[in-house]
Amino acid sequence: MEKLQWSLLLSFLLASYFCIFGQGTAYFLSEHTVPVAPIYYLTGLTVAGIFLYIMSGLSLLLLIKHQEKFHAHRELYAVVLFTVAPAASLWAFFVTAMWWG
């Protein structure tokens, strides 16, 4: 179960980074890697961030379902995930939509 908790935390943090700082990361990737328009990097980061949030939610459900003893942090995980994920995903979607025009 500890491996599932670490994967939940890692995917949540990575998704948050992709969704919140996607625009700056897209510019960085465009300048320092393959010179592709930043809009394509931003779109990829947004899709990856939303996918990672979905995977975080599924791993949280697995964590709650398969854990027989009471875990002190699972309610905290649920509250943080279900408050941060929608806001960050909507922000990333809004920024990507504005870039696409």
Secondary structure, 3 states (H helix, E strand, C coil): CHHHHHHHHHHHHHHHHHHHCHHHHHHHHHHHCCCCCHHHHHHHHHHHHHHHHHHHHHHHHHHHHHCCCCCCCHHHHHHHHHHHHHHHHHHHHHHHHHHHC
